[in-house]
């Protein structure tokens, strides 16, 4: 760090993905060591993604090669669990790609999983981005005392100051997707880089389905002071762009969505994919005690994945390419 003031997009890019950045450390614990995602909450999540891939496979007519691309793959946990959950007849046709800017872990990743910094082009299959877009760095705007939205600048220690007025494409994005009233202190994250990143990811597909799952909000309910924050070792902390913590902000998924896309809450998507929090019948406890305990545990995990006010509130953006959406709204 040089001590200079920078916009949040530049500062977070360096802190997360620069040399020695938070996500570039091969010897670190990975995302699982700092925050709990649906992937880490329960294997039921990977099972749901496996069923989604199977539906995509059917919609595609069972191609000879079926791509499974995991954007922001972390340590490859989701890909590993999805491959294990697939029917062998589907699994043998799957080509799995982990897209991650951190280097491949030295061990624990199936050799069949390709590891790359950019998604492959011309794919047919499923592209899945679980909590990827929230780590695409964005600039932050804040309304000044003059009622004008200005870029927020940040120093190496996380101290902030207001800079120049937001202008150009960033101002156009704010006007369209997150208009700020002229009230000093109101804030917004300028999601244009995420729109572009998602459009680029979808453009890699010839046919199939692209899915983004993330903390999200829509224009009808934008948070008045933004959502920029940090995470370290399972705790929320002040965002400081020094490489010691994750820097994240919720995603304006409606801005990313194209005209053919569908927006769902995670609870709706997972229920449509067979994840149920229904408790097993009490009578099973006497006829099949072990099965009852397993079913009860699965119901608890499903409840966490679909909980209102928790993981169930995540947004799912489904963008089909050349097929119908295989997860209808409930």
C-alpha positions in Angstrom: 0.0 0.0 0.0 1.3 3.4 -0.9 -0.8 5.7 1.4 -2.7 7.2 -1.5 -6.4 7.7 -1.6 -8.2 5.5 -4.1 -11.7 4.7 -5.2 -13.1 1.5 -3.5 -13.1 -0.4 -6.8 -9.4 0.0 -7.3 -8.6 -0.4 -3.6 -10.6 -3.6 -3.3 -9.2 -5.1 -6.5 -5.7 -4.7 -5.1 -6.6 -5.9 -1.6 -8.4 -9.0 -2.8 -6.6 -10.0 -6.0 -3.3 -8.2 -6.1 0.0 -9.8 -5.0 -0.5 -11.2 -1.5 -4.2 -10.3 -1.7 -6.9 -11.9 0.4 -7.9 -14.4 -2.4 -4.5 -15.0 -3.8 -2.9 -16.7 -0.8 -2.3 -20.4 -1.7 -1.5 -21.3 2.0 -4.6 -19.6 3.4 -7.8 -21.3 4.6 -9.8 -20.1 1.6 -13.3 -18.5 1.8 -14.5 -21.3 4.1 -12.1 -20.1 6.8 -13.7 -16.6 6.8 -17.4 -16.9 6.1 -20.1 -19.5 5.8 -21.8 -20.0 2.5 -24.6 -22.4 1.4 -21.9 -24.6 -0.1 -20.4 -25.1 3.4 -23.7 -25.2 5.2 -24.9 -28.5 3.9 -24.3 -31.2 1.1 -28.0 -30.7 0.3 -26.9 -27.6 -1.7 -24.5 -29.5 -3.9 -27.3 -32.1 -4.4 -29.6 -29.4 -5.6 -27.0 -28.1 -8.0 -26.5 -31.7 -9.3 -30.2 -32.0 -9.9 -30.2 -28.7 -11.7 -27.3 -29.9 -13.9 -29.3 -33.0 -14.7 -32.3 -30.9 -15.7 -30.1 -28.8 -17.9 -28.6 -32.0 -19.4 -32.2 -33.1 -20.3 -33.1 -29.7 -21.8 -30.0 -29.9 -23.9 -30.8 -33.3 -25.2 -28.0 -35.1 -23.4 -24.9 -33.8 -25.2 -21.8 -35.9 -25.5 -19.9 -33.4 -23.4 -21.7 -31.5 -20.6 -19.8 -28.5 -19.0 -20.1 -27.6 -15.4 -18.4 -24.2 -14.7 -18.0 -22.9 -11.1 -17.3 -19.2 -11.0 -15.3 -18.2 -7.9 -14.7 -21.8 -7.1 -12.8 -21.2 -3.8 -11.1 -24.5 -3.0 -13.3 -26.5 -5.3 -15.7 -27.7 -2.6 -18.9 -27.2 -4.6 -17.6 -28.9 -7.8 -16.3 -31.8 -5.8 -19.6 -32.4 -4.0 -21.7 -31.9 -7.2 -19.6 -34.5 -9.1 -20.0 -36.9 -6.2 -23.8 -36.4 -6.2 -24.4 -37.0 -10.0 -25.7 -40.2 -11.5 -22.7 -42.0 -13.0 -24.3 -41.9 -16.5 -24.3 -38.1 -16.3 -21.0 -37.8 -14.4 -19.0 -39.6 -17.2 -20.0 -36.8 -19.7 -19.3 -33.9 -17.4 -16.3 -31.6 -17.9 -15.8 -29.6 -14.7 -14.1 -26.2 -14.7 -13.1 -24.3 -11.5 -12.8 -20.6 -12.3 -10.7 -19.0 -9.6 -8.0 -16.3 -9.4 -6.3 -18.0 -6.6 -3.9 -20.8 -7.5 -5.1 -24.4 -7.5 -4.8 -25.9 -4.0 -1.8 -28.3 -3.7 -4.1 -31.2 -2.7 -7.8 -32.1 -2.3 -9.0 -31.2 -5.8 -10.1 -34.0 -8.2 -7.6 -34.1 -11.0 -10.5 -34.2 -13.4 -11.4 -30.6 -12.5 -9.7 -28.0 -14.7 -8.4 -25.0 -12.8 -8.4 -21.7 -14.7 -8.6 -17.9 -14.1 -11.2 -17.3 -16.9 -14.2 -19.4 -17.9 -13.9 -21.5 -21.0 -15.6 -20.2 -24.1 -18.2 -22.0 -26.3 -19.6 -24.2 -23.4 -22.7 -26.3 -23.4 -24.0 -26.9 -19.9 -24.3 -25.1 -16.6 -22.4 -22.1 -15.4 -22.9 -21.6 -11.7 -21.7 -18.5 -9.7 -22.2 -18.9 -6.0 -21.2 -15.7 -4.2 -19.0 -14.6 -7.0 -20.5 -11.3 -8.1 -20.4 -9.8 -4.5 -16.6 -10.0 -4.8 -16.4 -8.2 -8.1 -15.1 -4.8 -6.8 -17.2 -1.7 -7.3 -16.9 1.9 -6.6 -19.1 3.5 -3.9 -21.0 6.8 -4.2 -22.1 9.0 -1.3 -24.2 12.2 -1.5 -22.3 15.2 -0.2 -23.5 18.3 1.6 -24.1 19.9 -1.8 -26.6 17.1 -2.7 -24.3 15.7 -5.4 -23.4 12.0 -5.5 -19.6 11.8 -5.2 -17.1 8.9 -5.4 -16.0 7.6 -2.0 -12.2 7.5 -1.7 -10.5 5.2 0.8 -7.1 5.2 2.5 -5.0 2.1 3.4 -6.5 2.1 6.9 -10.1 2.2 5.7 -10.6 5.9 6.3 -12.9 7.4 3.8 -13.4 10.8 2.1 -15.6 12.1 -0.6 -14.0 12.8 -4.0 -15.2 14.0 -7.4 -18.8 13.9 -8.5 -19.9 10.6 -10.1 -19.9 11.0 -13.9 -20.1 9.2 -17.2 -21.3 5.5 -17.4 -21.3 5.3 -13.6 -23.7 8.2 -13.3 -25.9 6.6 -16.0 -25.9 3.4 -14.0 -26.9 5.1 -10.8 -29.6 7.0 -12.5 -31.1 3.8 -14.0 -30.6 1.4 -11.1 -29.9 3.1 -7.8 -31.0 6.8 -7.9 -29.9 8.7 -4.9 -32.0 11.5 -3.4 -30.0 14.7 -2.7 -29.7 13.9 1.0 -26.2 14.0 2.5 -24.9 10.7 3.6 -27.0 8.4 1.3 -24.8 5.8 -0.3 -24.8 3.3 -3.2 -22.5 0.7 -4.7 -22.1 1.3 -8.4 -22.8 -2.1 -9.8 -21.8 -1.5 -13.4 -18.7 -3.7 -13.2 -20.8 -6.6 -12.0 -23.3 -6.2 -14.9 -20.4 -6.3 -17.3 -18.8 -9.3 -15.5 -22.0 -11.3 -15.6 -22.7 -10.4 -19.3 -19.2 -11.6 -20.1 -19.7 -14.9 -18.2 -23.1 -15.5 -20.0 -21.4 -14.8 -23.3 -19.1 -17.8 -22.9 -22.1 -20.1 -23.3 -23.3 -21.6 -26.6 -26.3 -23.3 -24.9 -27.3 -24.0 -21.4 -28.0 -22.1 -18.2 -26.0 -19.5 -16.3 -26.9 -19.0 -12.6 -25.7 -16.3 -10.2 -26.5 -16.8 -6.5 -25.7 -14.0 -4.1 -26.6 -11.5 -1.4 -28.8 -9.2 -3.3 -31.4 -6.4 -3.5 -33.7 -4.9 -6.1 -34.5 -1.4 -7.0 -37.7 -1.4 -4.9 -35.6 -2.0 -1.7 -32.1 -0.6 -2.1 -30.4 -0.1 1.3 -30.1 3.6 1.8 -26.5 3.5 3.1 -25.2 0.6 0.9 -23.8 -2.7 2.1 -20.1 -2.5 1.8 -18.5 -4.6 4.6 -15.6 -6.9 5.5 -15.3 -10.5 6.8 -12.4 -12.1 8.7 -12.4 -15.5 10.4 -16.2 -15.8 10.5 -16.8 -12.3 11.8 -18.0 -9.1 10.1 -15.4 -6.4 10.3 -14.9 -2.9 9.0 -13.7 -3.1 5.4 -10.1 -2.2 5.2 -8.3 -2.6 1.8 -5.1 -4.1 3.2 -5.5 -7.7 2.1 -6.4 -9.0 5.6 -10.1 -9.3 5.1 -12.7 -10.0 2.5 -14.4 -6.9 1.1 -17.9 -7.5 -0.2 -21.2 -5.8 -1.0 -24.6 -7.1 -1.9 -25.5 -7.3 -5.6 -28.1 -5.4 -7.6 -29.1 -8.6 -9.4 -32.0 -7.0 -11.2 -29.4 -4.7 -12.9 -27.5 -7.8 -14.0 -30.5 -9.6 -15.4 -31.3 -9.5 -19.1 -34.7 -9.7 -20.6 -34.7 -13.6 -20.7 -33.6 -14.0 -17.1 -35.6 -15.1 -14.1 -35.1 -13.9 -10.5 -36.0 -16.1 -7.5 -35.2 -16.3 -3.8 -33.0 -19.2 -2.8 -35.9 -20.7 -0.8 -38.0 -20.9 -4.0 -35.2 -22.2 -6.1 -34.1 -24.9 -3.7 -37.7 -26.1 -3.0 -38.2 -26.4 -6.8 -35.0 -28.6 -6.8 -36.3 -30.9 -4.1 -34.8 -29.4 -0.9 -37.5 -29.7 1.8 -37.3 -28.7 5.4 -40.3 -30.9 6.3 -39.7 -33.0 9.4 -39.9 -36.8 9.0 -43.0 -38.5 10.5 -42.6 -39.2 14.2 -43.6 -42.8 13.7 -40.3 -43.4 11.8 -38.4 -42.9 15.0 -39.6 -46.3 16.3 -39.5 -48.2 13.0 -36.3 -46.8 11.6 -34.4 -44.9 14.3 -31.2 -44.3 12.3 -33.2 -43.2 9.2 -35.3 -40.9 11.3 -32.1 -39.2 12.8 -30.7 -38.8 9.3 -33.9 -37.3 7.9 -34.3 -35.0 10.9 -30.7 -33.7 10.4 -31.4 -33.2 6.7 -34.6 -31.3 7.5 -32.5 -29.0 9.8 -29.9 -28.3 7.1 -32.7 -27.6 4.6 -34.3 -25.2 7.0 -31.0 -23.3 7.2 -30.6 -23.2 3.4 -34.1 -21.8 2.9 -34.6 -19.7 6.1 -36.2 -16.3 5.8 -33.8 -13.7 7.1 -30.9 -16.0 6.3 -29.6 -18.0 3.4 -33.1 -18.4 2.0 -33.1 -14.7 1.2 -30.3 -15.0 -1.3 -31.2 -14.1 -4.9 -30.9 -16.6 -7.7 -30.5 -15.1 -11.2 -31.2 -17.7 -13.9 -30.2 -16.8 -17.5 -31.0 -19.5 -20.1 -29.2 -19.7 -23.4 -31.0 -21.6 -26.0 -33.1 -23.6 -23.5 -36.1 -23.0 -21.3 -35.5 -22.2 -17.6 -35.5 -25.7 -15.9 -36.5 -24.3 -12.4 -40.0 -22.8 -12.6 -41.1 -20.2 -9.9 -43.2 -21.7 -7.2 
